[in-house]
Amino acid sequence: MNAITEVKTDINAQIIEAFNSRHATKIFDPERKVSDTDFETILEAARLSPTSFGNEPFRILMIQSPDKRELFREFSWGANGMMNGSTGQLGTASHFGIILAATGELMRAGSDYLQDHYRQVKQLPEEVIEIFNGAYGKFQAEDHKITSDREITDWSGKQAYIVLANMMTTGALMGIDSCPIEGFDMERTTQTLAEHFGVDTAKWKPAVMFAFGHRAKDPEFPKTRRTMQDTVAWF
Ligand SMILES: Cc1cc2nc3c(=O)[nH]c(=O)nc-3n(C[C@H](O)[C@H](O)[C@H](O)COP(=O)(O)O)c2cc1C
């Protein structure tokens, strides 16, 4: 083995080790916080994530104040410890947040928001923006038939899940635990975001929640997955 192959083999092993040790953490050690530097890296992985057409149809809301977190407890069964008699991810996570998905108002082809995004963020020249509008319009209307507000918001939510996956993998590679969370009442979460967080829910809807920290204890059961053969087909 030459030096490059050795380094590569080492990286492969580190990646698989990170994926094996990552588990959906239900109870974090409330005394062990994730450092600002490490969490900035996790957020940077989120920010740099790929999105369809580069539209970045997501935002991240960090909820660190215990009082603010409590607003979600009653209707967030996936984060409130009801399965294990603890204060759950809401009560114990070092970092807790919600990824918001952009609705049709922002993500419909040709929207003012997207024109701004193409100009200000992507710095595209006007003629390329025209091409983008046409291609994205066809994608929505014909290719994927994503036309209702619900369909567009769900499409934004798909992008949000890629962001979340990248955040969790980044955490796992740094030895930081996490939990993806969709065990919450969508309507009441939306209402809470509007009432207490100033979110314009005509434009942004909750997609998924997340918690980061360090596990209070190792999982009770070993990780189970289908075999590679049952997971992947090659042609
Ligand atoms: C999108 C998504 C939503 C999830 N929602 C919750 C949740 O609300 N609460 C929870 O404790 N776990 C939640 N999980 C964790 C899964 O139950 C867990 O990933 C799965 O059982 C596999 O276990 P592992 O991640 O520990 O390997 C969620 C996972 C995903 C990917």
The ligand as a Tripos MOL2 file, in Angstrom:
@<TRIPOS>MOLECULE
LIG
   31    33     1     0     0
SMALL
NO_CHARGES

@<TRIPOS>ATOM
      1 C1        -36.5830   12.2990    9.2330 C.3       1 LIG1
      2 C2        -36.4360   11.5830   10.5240 C.ar      1 LIG1
      3 C3        -37.2900   11.8800   11.5760 C.ar      1 LIG1
      4 C4        -37.1160   11.2760   12.8170 C.ar      1 LIG1
      5 N1        -37.8960   11.6640   13.8700 N.ar      1 LIG1
      6 C5        -37.5950   11.2240   15.1140 C.ar      1 LIG1
      7 C6        -38.2450   11.7770   16.2560 C.ar      1 LIG1
      8 O1        -39.1500   12.5900   16.1610 O.2       1 LIG1
      9 N2        -37.8290   11.3870   17.4870 N.ar      1 LIG1
     10 C7        -36.8360   10.4560   17.6500 C.ar      1 LIG1
     11 O2        -36.4810   10.1590   18.7930 O.2       1 LIG1
     12 N3        -36.2210    9.8920   16.5800 N.ar      1 LIG1
     13 C8        -36.5580   10.2670   15.3330 C.ar      1 LIG1
     14 N4        -35.9050    9.7450   14.2380 N.ar      1 LIG1
     15 C9        -34.8810    8.7250   14.4480 C.3       1 LIG1
     16 C10       -35.2000    7.3650   13.8190 C.3       1 LIG1
     17 O3        -36.1800    6.7120   14.5600 O.3       1 LIG1
     18 C11       -33.8770    6.5900   13.7550 C.3       1 LIG1
     19 O4        -32.9850    7.2820   12.9210 O.3       1 LIG1
     20 C12       -34.0550    5.1690   13.2200 C.3       1 LIG1
     21 O5        -34.8640    4.4220   14.0910 O.3       1 LIG1
     22 C13       -32.7090    4.4590   13.0550 C.3       1 LIG1
     23 O6        -31.9620    4.4900   14.2550 O.3       1 LIG1
     24 P1        -30.5150    5.1520   14.3520 P.3       1 LIG1
     25 O7        -30.6220    6.5220   13.7530 O.co2     1 LIG1
     26 O8        -30.2400    5.2280   15.8420 O.co2     1 LIG1
     27 O9        -29.5620    4.2770   13.6280 O.co2     1 LIG1
     28 C14       -36.1050   10.2950   12.9790 C.ar      1 LIG1
     29 C15       -35.2760    9.9810   11.8860 C.ar      1 LIG1
     30 C16       -35.4330   10.6220   10.6970 C.ar      1 LIG1
     31 C17       -34.4720   10.3190    9.5740 C.3       1 LIG1
@<TRIPOS>BOND
     1     1     2 1
     2     2     3 ar
     3     2    30 ar
     4     3     4 ar
     5     4     5 ar
     6     4    28 ar
     7     5     6 ar
     8     6     7 ar
     9     6    13 1
    10     7     8 2
    11     7     9 ar
    12     9    10 ar
    13    10    11 2
    14    10    12 ar
    15    12    13 ar
    16    13    14 ar
    17    14    15 1
    18    14    28 ar
    19    15    16 1
    20    16    17 1
    21    16    18 1
    22    18    19 1
    23    18    20 1
    24    20    21 1
    25    20    22 1
    26    22    23 1
    27    23    24 1
    28    24    25 2
    29    24    26 1
    30    24    27 1
    31    28    29 ar
    32    29    30 ar
    33    30    31 1
@<TRIPOS>SUBSTRUCTURE
     1 LIG1         1 GROUP 0 **** ****
